[in-house]
């Protein structure tokens, strides 16, 4: 089945693949467990220090090193067998969470442990995502990827809610031990339920950091893959800035507590957009709708310039995030555009750039909100998103991407050694 096929995949086909069920379970356990760990550790830190800043740092510590791991370690996703890498990653999560559950650590050491887990988070995610095209060919990949997006959002919300409830019953230490148990279950699933498949790329003499930099430069240097990466990063990173000023906008409506409703509406829109785009839109039509859906992420935000009330504001937020279904098309094209031996790193680079871009977008919107009314900031986010979509119209409109295969790192190193000298050109 190709991306242009008129036949959509079905959920029973996707869940009929045993390895996909295992990867799906691992993803759900990780997101829910990490959400519980984060909220419990933040509460524990605040109780010990009384410092809101310390609690916020602990809350963000797992995300801060994501871009560093994406820049230095992503090549491991293609060079280490998935079962070995995911087992090791979840064992690391287990060890760190158990040490934190024991308690009594100074704040710098707590931060260092969280950073250690955060460095390997993009590698673990890339390893899982790189297996999906192998397990789910054609449109099955799109449906499987949408399930990961929807379930991650649901598991995060549920994990945070459960974390708050558990804290009232078990206190932070007991809640952390439950998070450690979820990491132990994930490690066991990875070790005993995943097949012992070889890594896509052969072992190479170069280190992980050098190999990661080399492939990242190759991906960003090629017009095709660079266009796809930017098409995935920019519309989302610019439009998400609107969520960064949701609190002051709600306060301006006289309902500061309503910021949660705005953010919940945005999450619901994203869930619905992924569901509809993956399951109820034909693959060939979905390809043609990539640009309109990307533009939809920004267009409704323009109306915030008129200061809509809470019901209309929630509807506009949901309508904008519904357009995030376009991302499934971009991810599908990126998978088609790279060979299997660097697919894990390509998907990891996509995810790392997306997280970094969203953080930057929210930060810039918040800074702009110091001088501009929140509604106008949201409208500016929408306008910037539309400009980005127009600039990226070519990668967003093209239906099928074909590029010459990129030689593997091992083959490239061998060719370079045989030549002895001279500049190596990308394939």
C-alpha positions as CSV (number, residue, x, y, z in Angstrom):
1,X,0.0,0.0,0.0
2,X,1.4,3.4,-0.9
3,X,0.7,6.9,0.5
4,X,-1.5,7.6,-2.5
5,X,-3.6,4.6,-2.0
6,X,-7.4,5.1,-1.7
7,X,-7.7,2.4,1.0
8,X,-7.4,3.4,4.6
9,X,-5.9,1.2,7.3
10,X,-8.1,-0.2,10.1
11,X,-7.4,-0.3,13.8
12,X,-7.8,-4.1,13.9
13,X,-5.1,-4.4,11.3
14,X,-2.7,-2.2,13.3
15,X,-3.3,-3.9,16.6
16,X,-3.1,-7.3,14.9
17,X,0.7,-6.8,14.8
18,X,2.2,-8.2,18.0
19,X,5.3,-6.0,18.1
20,X,3.1,-2.9,17.5
21,X,1.0,-3.8,20.6
22,X,4.2,-4.1,22.6
23,X,5.6,-0.7,21.4
24,X,2.2,0.9,22.0
25,X,2.2,-0.5,25.6
26,X,5.7,0.8,26.1
27,X,4.8,4.3,24.9
28,X,1.7,4.4,27.2
29,X,3.6,3.2,30.2
30,X,6.4,5.7,29.7
31,X,4.2,8.8,29.2
32,X,1.9,7.9,32.1
33,X,4.8,6.9,34.4
34,X,6.8,10.0,33.6
35,X,3.8,12.2,34.2
36,X,3.2,10.7,37.6
37,X,6.9,11.0,38.4
38,X,7.1,14.6,37.4
39,X,4.2,15.8,39.4
40,X,5.2,13.8,42.5
41,X,8.8,15.0,42.3
42,X,7.7,18.6,41.9
43,X,5.4,18.4,45.0
44,X,8.2,16.6,46.9
45,X,10.7,19.3,46.0
46,X,8.3,22.1,46.9
47,X,7.6,20.5,50.3
48,X,11.3,20.2,51.1
49,X,12.5,23.6,49.8
50,X,9.4,25.8,49.8
51,X,10.7,27.2,46.5
52,X,8.4,27.6,43.4
53,X,11.5,28.0,41.3
54,X,13.0,24.7,42.5
55,X,9.7,22.9,41.8
56,X,9.5,24.4,38.3
57,X,13.1,23.4,37.5
58,X,12.4,19.8,38.6
59,X,9.3,19.9,36.4
60,X,11.2,21.0,33.3
61,X,14.5,19.1,34.0
62,X,13.5,16.1,31.9
63,X,12.7,18.2,28.9
64,X,15.6,20.6,29.0
65,X,18.3,18.2,27.7
66,X,16.1,16.8,24.9
67,X,17.7,19.0,22.3
68,X,21.2,17.9,23.5
69,X,20.4,14.3,23.3
70,X,18.9,14.9,19.8
71,X,22.2,16.6,18.7
72,X,24.6,14.1,20.2
73,X,23.0,10.6,20.6
74,X,20.3,10.1,18.0
75,X,22.5,7.8,15.8
76,X,22.2,5.2,18.5
77,X,18.6,4.7,17.4
78,X,19.9,3.2,14.1
79,X,23.0,1.5,15.5
80,X,21.8,-0.4,18.5
81,X,19.1,-3.2,18.2
82,X,15.7,-1.9,19.4
83,X,15.2,-4.6,22.1
84,X,18.6,-3.9,23.7
85,X,18.3,-0.1,23.5
86,X,14.7,0.1,24.9
87,X,15.4,-2.4,27.6
88,X,18.4,-0.3,28.7
89,X,16.5,3.0,28.5
90,X,13.6,1.7,30.7
91,X,16.0,0.2,33.2
92,X,17.7,3.7,33.4
93,X,14.2,5.2,34.1
94,X,13.6,2.5,36.7
95,X,17.0,3.2,38.5
96,X,16.6,6.9,38.5
97,X,13.0,6.9,39.7
98,X,13.8,4.4,42.5
99,X,16.7,6.5,43.7
100,X,14.4,9.6,43.7
101,X,11.7,7.6,45.6
102,X,14.2,6.9,48.4
103,X,14.5,10.6,48.8
104,X,17.0,12.8,50.7
105,X,19.0,13.9,47.6
106,X,20.2,17.5,47.3
107,X,18.5,19.4,44.5
108,X,21.6,19.5,42.2
109,X,21.9,15.7,42.3
110,X,18.1,15.3,41.6
111,X,18.5,17.6,38.6
112,X,21.5,15.6,37.3
113,X,19.5,12.4,37.5
114,X,16.6,13.9,35.6
115,X,19.0,15.3,33.0
116,X,20.5,11.9,32.5
117,X,17.1,10.4,31.7
118,X,16.3,13.3,29.5
119,X,19.4,12.9,27.4
120,X,18.3,9.4,26.3
121,X,14.6,10.2,25.9
122,X,14.8,11.3,22.2
123,X,16.8,8.1,21.4
124,X,14.2,5.9,23.0
125,X,11.4,7.7,21.2
126,X,13.2,7.6,17.9
127,X,13.8,3.8,18.3
128,X,10.1,3.2,18.8
129,X,9.0,5.5,15.9
130,X,11.6,4.0,13.5
131,X,10.0,0.5,14.0
132,X,6.5,1.7,12.9
133,X,7.2,1.9,9.1
134,X,8.7,-1.5,9.2
135,X,5.8,-3.1,11.1
136,X,3.0,-1.0,9.4
137,X,3.6,-0.5,5.7
138,X,1.7,2.1,3.6
139,X,-1.2,3.8,5.3
140,X,-0.9,1.6,8.4
141,X,2.0,3.8,9.5
142,X,-0.2,6.9,9.4
143,X,-2.9,5.2,11.6
144,X,-0.3,3.8,14.0
145,X,1.4,7.1,14.3
146,X,-1.9,8.9,15.0
147,X,-2.6,6.3,17.7
148,X,0.7,7.1,19.4
149,X,-0.1,10.9,19.3
150,X,-3.6,10.5,20.7
151,X,-2.7,7.9,23.3
152,X,0.3,10.0,24.5
153,X,-1.9,13.0,25.0
154,X,-4.5,10.9,26.8
155,X,-1.9,9.1,28.9
156,X,-0.3,12.4,29.9
157,X,-3.6,13.9,31.0
158,X,-4.6,10.7,32.8
159,X,-1.2,10.4,34.4
160,X,-1.2,13.9,35.7
161,X,-4.7,13.5,37.1
162,X,-3.8,10.1,38.6
163,X,-0.7,11.6,40.0
164,X,-2.7,14.3,41.9
165,X,-5.0,11.7,43.2
166,X,-2.2,9.3,44.3
167,X,-0.4,12.1,46.1
168,X,-3.4,12.6,48.4
169,X,-3.3,8.9,49.3
170,X,0.3,7.7,49.1
171,X,2.4,11.0,49.5
172,X,5.2,11.8,47.0
173,X,7.5,8.9,47.9
174,X,4.8,6.2,47.5
175,X,3.7,7.8,44.2
176,X,7.3,7.7,42.9
177,X,7.5,4.0,43.8
178,X,4.5,3.4,41.6
179,X,6.2,5.3,38.8
180,X,9.2,3.1,39.3
181,X,7.0,0.0,39.0
182,X,5.7,1.2,35.7
183,X,9.3,1.6,34.5
184,X,10.1,-1.9,35.6
185,X,7.1,-3.3,33.7
186,X,8.2,-1.4,30.6
187,X,11.7,-2.8,30.9
188,X,10.3,-6.3,31.2
189,X,8.0,-5.9,28.2
190,X,11.0,-4.5,26.1
191,X,13.2,-7.4,27.1
192,X,10.8,-10.3,26.8
193,X,8.2,-9.2,24.3
194,X,10.3,-7.4,21.6
195,X,12.0,-9.6,18.9
196,X,15.8,-9.6,18.8
197,X,16.0,-7.8,15.5
198,X,19.3,-6.4,14.2
199,X,19.9,-2.7,14.0
200,X,19.1,-1.0,10.7
201,X,22.6,0.4,10.2
202,X,25.8,-1.7,10.6
203,X,28.3,-0.8,13.4
204,X,30.7,1.9,12.5
205,X,34.0,3.1,13.9
206,X,32.8,6.7,14.4
207,X,31.4,7.7,17.8
208,X,27.7,8.4,18.4
209,X,28.1,12.2,18.6
210,X,30.1,12.4,15.4
211,X,27.7,10.1,13.5
212,X,24.7,12.1,14.8
213,X,26.2,15.4,13.7
214,X,27.1,13.9,10.3
215,X,23.6,12.6,9.6
216,X,21.9,15.7,11.0
217,X,23.9,17.8,8.6
218,X,23.0,15.5,5.7
219,X,19.3,15.6,6.5
220,X,19.3,19.4,6.9
221,X,21.5,19.9,3.9
222,X,19.2,18.1,1.4
223,X,16.4,20.4,0.1
224,X,13.8,17.5,0.3
225,X,14.4,16.5,3.9
226,X,15.0,20.0,5.0
227,X,11.7,21.1,3.6
228,X,9.9,18.3,5.3
229,X,11.5,19.0,8.6
230,X,10.7,22.7,8.4
231,X,7.1,21.9,7.3
232,X,6.7,19.8,10.5
233,X,8.4,22.3,12.8
234,X,7.4,25.8,11.9
235,X,3.5,25.8,11.7
236,X,3.3,24.0,15.0
237,X,6.0,26.0,16.8
238,X,4.4,29.3,15.7
239,X,0.8,28.4,16.4
240,X,1.5,26.9,19.8
241,X,2.6,30.3,21.1
242,X,-1.1,31.0,21.5
243,X,-1.2,28.5,24.3
244,X,1.7,30.4,26.0
245,X,-0.6,33.4,26.6
246,X,-3.8,31.4,27.5
247,X,-3.5,32.3,31.2
248,X,-3.4,36.1,30.6
249,X,-6.1,35.9,28.0
250,X,-8.4,34.1,30.4
251,X,-7.5,36.6,33.1
252,X,-8.5,39.4,30.7
253,X,-11.9,37.7,30.4
254,X,-12.3,37.9,34.1
255,X,-11.9,34.1,34.4
256,X,-8.3,33.3,35.2
257,X,-9.3,29.7,36.1
258,X,-10.6,29.3,32.5
259,X,-7.1,28.9,31.1
260,X,-7.5,25.2,31.7
261,X,-10.6,25.1,29.5
262,X,-8.7,26.8,26.7
263,X,-5.8,24.3,26.9
264,X,-8.2,21.4,27.2
265,X,-10.0,22.6,24.1
266,X,-6.7,22.7,22.3
267,X,-5.9,19.1,23.4
268,X,-9.3,17.9,22.3
269,X,-8.9,19.5,18.9
270,X,-5.5,17.8,18.4
271,X,-7.0,14.5,19.4
272,X,-10.0,14.9,16.9
273,X,-7.7,16.1,14.1
274,X,-5.5,13.1,14.3
275,X,-8.4,10.7,14.6
276,X,-10.2,12.1,11.6
277,X,-7.1,12.6,9.4
278,X,-5.8,9.1,10.0
279,X,-9.1,7.1,10.0
280,X,-11.8,8.9,8.1
281,X,-9.9,10.7,5.3
282,X,-8.8,8.7,2.3
283,X,-5.0,8.6,1.9
284,X,-5.0,10.3,-1.5
285,X,-7.3,13.1,-0.2
286,X,-5.3,13.4,3.0
287,X,-2.2,14.1,0.9
288,X,-4.0,17.0,-0.9
289,X,-5.3,18.4,2.4
290,X,-1.8,18.8,4.0
291,X,-1.5,22.5,3.1
292,X,-5.1,23.5,4.0
293,X,-4.8,21.6,7.3
294,X,-1.5,23.3,8.1
295,X,-3.0,26.7,7.4
296,X,-5.9,25.8,9.7
297,X,-3.5,25.7,12.6
298,X,-3.1,29.4,12.3
299,X,-6.2,30.8,10.6
300,X,-8.6,30.6,13.6
301,X,-6.1,32.4,15.8
302,X,-6.5,35.6,13.8
303,X,-10.0,36.0,15.3
304,X,-8.5,36.5,18.7
305,X,-7.7,40.0,17.7
306,X,-11.4,40.8,18.3
307,X,-11.3,39.4,21.9
308,X,-13.9,36.5,21.6
309,X,-15.6,35.3,24.8
310,X,-14.7,32.0,26.5
311,X,-17.0,29.7,24.4
312,X,-15.9,31.2,21.1
313,X,-12.2,31.2,22.3
314,X,-12.4,27.5,23.2
315,X,-13.9,26.7,19.8
316,X,-11.2,28.7,18.0
317,X,-8.5,26.9,19.9
318,X,-10.0,23.5,19.1
319,X,-10.4,24.4,15.4
320,X,-6.7,25.4,15.2
321,X,-5.3,22.3,16.7
322,X,-7.6,20.1,14.6
323,X,-5.4,21.2,11.7
324,X,-2.4,19.4,13.4
325,X,-3.6,16.3,11.5
326,X,-1.4,17.6,8.7
327,X,1.6,16.4,10.6
328,X,0.7,12.8,9.8
329,X,1.3,13.6,6.1
330,X,4.6,15.3,6.7
331,X,5.8,12.4,8.8
332,X,4.8,9.8,6.2
333,X,6.7,11.8,3.5
334,X,9.8,12.0,5.7
335,X,9.7,8.2,6.2
336,X,9.5,7.8,2.5
337,X,12.4,10.3,1.9
338,X,15.1,8.5,3.9
339,X,16.5,5.0,3.8
340,X,16.0,2.6,6.7
341,X,19.5,2.9,8.0
342,X,19.0,6.5,9.1
343,X,15.3,6.5,9.6
344,X,15.5,6.4,13.4
345,X,17.7,9.5,13.4
346,X,15.5,11.3,10.9
347,X,12.4,10.7,13.1
348,X,14.4,11.7,16.2
349,X,15.6,14.9,14.6
350,X,12.0,15.7,13.7
351,X,10.9,15.2,17.3
352,X,13.8,17.1,18.8
353,X,13.3,20.1,16.5
354,X,9.6,20.0,17.3
355,X,10.1,20.1,21.0
356,X,12.7,22.9,20.8
357,X,10.6,24.9,18.4
358,X,7.5,24.7,20.6
359,X,9.5,25.8,23.6
360,X,10.9,28.7,21.7
361,X,7.4,29.6,20.3
362,X,5.8,29.7,23.7
363,X,8.7,31.7,25.2
364,X,8.6,34.3,22.4
365,X,4.8,34.6,22.7
366,X,5.2,35.1,26.5
367,X,7.8,37.7,26.0
368,X,5.7,39.5,23.5
369,X,2.8,39.4,25.9
370,X,4.7,41.7,28.2
371,X,4.1,44.6,25.8
372,X,1.1,43.5,23.6
373,X,-2.4,42.4,24.6
374,X,-2.8,38.6,24.8
375,X,-5.5,38.5,22.1
376,X,-3.2,40.3,19.7
377,X,-0.3,38.0,20.5
378,X,-2.5,35.0,19.6
379,X,-3.5,36.7,16.4
380,X,0.1,37.4,15.5
381,X,0.9,33.7,16.2
382,X,-1.8,32.8,13.7
383,X,-0.5,35.3,11.1
384,X,3.1,34.0,11.5
385,X,1.8,30.5,11.0
386,X,0.0,31.4,7.8
387,X,3.2,33.1,6.4
388,X,5.2,30.0,7.2
389,X,2.7,27.8,5.4
390,X,2.8,29.9,2.3
391,X,6.6,29.8,2.4
392,X,6.5,26.0,2.8
393,X,3.8,25.4,0.2
394,X,6.0,23.1,-1.9
395,X,6.8,20.5,0.8
396,X,3.3,20.7,2.1
397,X,1.6,20.3,-1.3
398,X,3.7,17.5,-2.9
399,X,2.1,14.1,-2.7
400,X,4.9,11.6,-2.9
401,X,8.6,12.2,-2.2
402,X,11.3,10.3,-4.0
403,X,15.0,10.9,-3.4
404,X,18.1,8.9,-4.2
405,X,19.1,6.6,-1.4
406,X,21.5,8.0,1.1
407,X,24.4,5.7,1.6
408,X,24.8,4.3,5.1
409,X,27.4,5.6,7.4
410,X,29.4,2.4,7.2
411,X,29.5,2.5,3.4
412,X,30.4,6.1,3.4
413,X,33.3,5.6,5.8
414,X,34.6,2.8,3.7
415,X,34.4,4.8,0.5
416,X,36.2,7.7,2.2
417,X,39.0,5.5,3.4
418,X,39.4,4.0,-0.1
419,X,39.8,7.4,-1.6
420,X,42.3,8.4,1.0
421,X,41.6,12.1,0.8
422,X,39.2,14.6,-0.7
423,X,35.9,16.1,0.4
424,X,33.0,13.7,0.8
425,X,29.8,14.8,-0.9
426,X,26.3,13.7,0.2
427,X,24.7,11.1,-2.0
